[in-house]
Amino acid sequence: MRLLLWFIVISALILGVWGVWGRGMEERFSLEGSVSYLEESGPYAWLAGWLLLISDIVMPIPGTVVMSALGYIYGTLMGGLLAAAGSMLAGLIAYGACRLMGERAVHWILGEKDYQRGHQWFQKGGGWLVCLSRALPILPELIACTAGLVRMPFKRFVIALACGSLPMGFVFAAIGSAGHEKPGLAMASSLALPALLWAVARLLIRRLERSQEEKQ
């Protein structure tokens, strides 16, 4: 019950922020506006892009548009790497901030029963949530924070985060590099490719775990 309440409260906070500042941010950081903002930073445009993507943790920054702007400035390859790195940094910061909470605070928020339930859930199926959430609104911040809160294994979290962030970064950077938008194709690619990558990564993780168990 407390885990559900956690999801509801964090989602409400994110939606509240979007309700107040979302429209203004979308207008300010359109593709043209994002490109202009990054270009004003000169040789540090990549850093400005990262800061915007990290700010998306708490502010309604249109992250996919910022990724497209990085592709427009740096091209598909470099822009994709920068976009993916920025998305991963945002995820790691959200995860780390909640992971650093003391056990007393976590148990106060979730209760012992829901903490154990969440920990088992994210240890088994959390990779899919982390991976697929990167291309969706609201969920990236919520899932990354929850993964840290319930102590999802760091290695598994990073692999799932990479599986979600890399395809999304390159897809939207390619759109920005081409100078036009294809939201339908981008969304489909940003969901299908991460799912495929995580399926492969999960298979490799299981084989590695089995191999380690056999050696023991």
C-alpha positions as CSV (number, residue, x, y, z in Angstrom):
1,M,0.0,0.0,0.0
2,R,2.8,2.5,0.9
3,L,4.6,1.6,-2.3
4,L,1.5,2.5,-4.3
5,L,1.2,5.7,-2.3
6,W,4.8,6.5,-3.1
7,F,4.1,6.1,-6.9
8,I,1.0,8.3,-6.6
9,V,2.7,11.1,-4.6
10,I,5.8,11.3,-6.8
11,S,3.6,11.2,-10.0
12,A,1.4,13.9,-8.6
13,L,4.4,16.1,-7.8
14,I,5.8,15.6,-11.3
15,L,2.4,16.3,-12.9
16,G,2.0,19.4,-10.7
17,V,5.3,20.8,-11.9
18,W,4.3,20.1,-15.5
19,G,1.0,21.8,-14.9
20,V,2.7,25.0,-13.7
21,W,5.7,25.2,-15.9
22,G,5.2,22.6,-18.6
23,R,3.8,24.8,-21.4
24,G,6.3,27.5,-20.9
25,M,9.2,25.0,-21.0
26,E,7.8,23.4,-24.2
27,E,7.6,26.7,-25.9
28,R,11.1,27.8,-24.6
29,F,12.7,24.5,-25.5
30,S,11.3,23.7,-28.9
31,L,13.8,22.2,-31.3
32,E,14.7,25.7,-32.6
33,G,14.8,27.1,-29.1
34,S,16.9,24.3,-27.7
35,V,19.4,24.6,-30.6
36,S,19.6,28.3,-30.0
37,Y,20.1,27.8,-26.2
38,L,22.9,25.2,-26.8
39,E,24.6,27.3,-29.4
40,E,24.8,30.2,-27.0
41,S,27.0,28.0,-24.8
42,G,29.6,27.8,-27.6
43,P,32.1,25.0,-27.1
44,Y,30.2,23.9,-24.0
45,A,27.0,23.2,-25.8
46,W,27.3,19.6,-24.8
47,L,27.5,20.5,-21.2
48,A,24.4,22.8,-21.5
49,G,22.6,19.8,-23.0
50,W,23.6,17.6,-20.2
51,L,22.5,20.1,-17.6
52,L,19.1,20.4,-19.3
53,L,18.7,16.6,-19.4
54,I,19.7,16.4,-15.7
55,S,17.3,19.2,-14.9
56,D,14.5,17.1,-16.3
57,I,14.6,15.1,-13.0
58,V,12.8,18.0,-11.3
59,M,11.7,20.4,-14.1
60,P,9.5,19.8,-17.2
61,I,12.3,20.0,-19.7
62,P,11.4,18.2,-23.0
63,G,14.3,15.9,-22.9
64,T,13.8,14.3,-26.3
65,V,13.8,17.7,-27.9
66,V,17.1,18.5,-26.2
67,M,18.5,15.2,-27.6
68,S,17.4,16.2,-31.0
69,A,19.1,19.6,-30.6
70,L,22.3,17.8,-29.6
71,G,22.0,15.8,-32.8
72,Y,21.4,18.9,-34.8
73,I,24.6,20.5,-33.5
74,Y,26.9,17.5,-33.2
75,G,25.5,15.1,-35.8
76,T,24.0,11.6,-35.2
77,L,27.1,9.8,-33.8
78,M,28.5,12.4,-31.4
79,G,25.1,13.9,-30.7
80,G,23.7,10.4,-29.9
81,L,26.5,9.6,-27.5
82,L,26.1,12.9,-25.8
83,A,22.3,12.5,-25.6
84,A,22.6,9.0,-24.2
85,A,25.2,10.0,-21.7
86,G,23.0,12.9,-20.5
87,S,20.0,10.6,-20.1
88,M,22.1,8.1,-18.1
89,L,23.5,10.9,-15.9
90,A,20.0,12.0,-15.1
91,G,19.0,8.4,-14.3
92,L,22.0,7.8,-12.1
93,I,21.5,11.0,-10.1
94,A,17.8,10.1,-9.5
95,Y,18.8,6.6,-8.5
96,G,21.7,7.8,-6.3
97,A,19.7,10.5,-4.5
98,C,17.2,7.9,-3.3
99,R,19.7,5.1,-2.8
100,L,21.6,7.4,-0.3
101,M,18.5,7.6,1.9
102,G,19.1,5.8,5.2
103,E,17.3,2.6,5.9
104,R,15.2,4.2,8.6
105,A,14.0,6.8,6.2
106,V,13.2,4.2,3.5
107,H,11.3,2.0,6.0
108,W,9.4,5.1,7.3
109,I,8.4,5.9,3.7
110,L,7.5,2.4,2.5
111,G,7.2,0.2,5.6
112,E,9.1,-3.0,5.9
113,K,6.6,-5.1,4.0
114,D,6.4,-2.8,1.0
115,Y,10.1,-2.3,1.0
116,Q,10.8,-6.0,0.7
117,R,8.1,-6.3,-1.9
118,G,9.6,-3.4,-4.0
119,H,13.1,-4.8,-3.6
120,Q,12.1,-8.2,-4.9
121,W,10.1,-6.7,-7.7
122,F,12.9,-4.5,-8.9
123,Q,15.4,-7.2,-8.5
124,K,13.5,-9.5,-10.8
125,G,11.5,-7.4,-13.3
126,G,12.8,-3.9,-12.6
127,G,15.1,-4.0,-15.5
128,W,12.2,-3.8,-17.9
129,L,10.7,-0.9,-16.1
130,V,14.0,1.0,-16.1
131,C,14.7,0.2,-19.7
132,L,11.4,1.1,-21.2
133,S,10.6,4.1,-19.0
134,R,13.4,6.2,-20.5
135,A,11.3,6.9,-23.6
136,L,8.1,7.8,-21.8
137,P,7.0,10.9,-19.9
138,I,7.0,11.1,-16.1
139,L,8.2,7.5,-15.7
140,P,11.9,8.0,-16.1
141,E,12.3,10.1,-12.9
142,L,9.7,8.0,-11.0
143,I,11.2,4.6,-11.9
144,A,14.8,5.7,-11.3
145,C,14.0,7.2,-7.9
146,T,12.0,4.1,-6.9
147,A,14.8,1.8,-8.1
148,G,17.2,3.6,-5.8
149,L,14.8,3.7,-2.9
150,V,14.2,-0.1,-2.9
151,R,18.0,-0.8,-3.5
152,M,17.7,-2.3,-7.0
153,P,21.2,-3.9,-7.6
154,F,23.3,-1.1,-9.1
155,K,24.9,-3.2,-11.8
156,R,21.5,-4.4,-13.1
157,F,20.2,-0.8,-12.9
158,V,23.1,0.6,-15.0
159,I,22.7,-2.1,-17.7
160,A,19.0,-1.5,-18.0
161,L,19.5,2.3,-18.0
162,A,22.0,2.0,-20.8
163,C,19.7,-0.3,-22.8
164,G,17.0,2.4,-22.6
165,S,19.2,5.5,-23.0
166,L,21.5,4.5,-25.8
167,P,18.8,3.8,-28.5
168,M,16.7,6.8,-27.4
169,G,19.8,9.1,-27.6
170,F,20.8,8.0,-31.1
171,V,17.2,7.9,-32.4
172,F,16.4,11.5,-31.4
173,A,19.9,12.7,-32.3
174,A,19.4,11.3,-35.8
175,I,16.1,13.1,-36.0
176,G,17.7,16.4,-35.0
177,S,20.6,15.8,-37.4
178,A,18.2,15.4,-40.2
179,G,16.5,18.6,-39.3
180,H,13.0,17.3,-39.0
181,E,10.7,15.5,-36.6
182,K,9.1,12.0,-36.9
183,P,7.6,11.5,-33.5
184,G,5.7,8.3,-34.3
185,L,8.8,6.6,-35.7
186,A,11.0,7.9,-32.9
187,M,8.6,6.7,-30.1
188,A,8.3,3.2,-31.7
189,S,12.1,2.9,-32.1
190,S,12.7,4.2,-28.6
191,L,10.6,1.5,-27.1
192,A,11.4,-1.5,-29.4
193,L,15.2,-1.1,-29.4
194,P,15.5,-0.8,-25.6
195,A,13.3,-3.9,-25.2
196,L,15.4,-5.9,-27.6
197,L,18.7,-4.8,-25.9
198,W,17.4,-5.5,-22.4
199,A,16.2,-9.0,-23.5
200,V,19.7,-9.8,-24.8
201,A,21.4,-8.2,-21.7
202,R,19.1,-10.1,-19.4
203,L,19.9,-13.4,-21.1
204,L,23.7,-12.7,-20.7
205,I,23.3,-11.7,-17.1
206,R,21.5,-14.9,-16.3
207,R,24.1,-17.0,-18.1
208,L,26.9,-15.2,-16.1
209,E,25.0,-15.7,-12.8
210,R,24.6,-19.4,-13.6
211,S,28.3,-19.7,-14.5
212,Q,29.3,-18.1,-11.2
213,E,27.0,-20.4,-9.3
214,E,28.4,-23.5,-10.9
215,K,32.0,-22.4,-10.1
216,Q,31.0,-22.0,-6.4
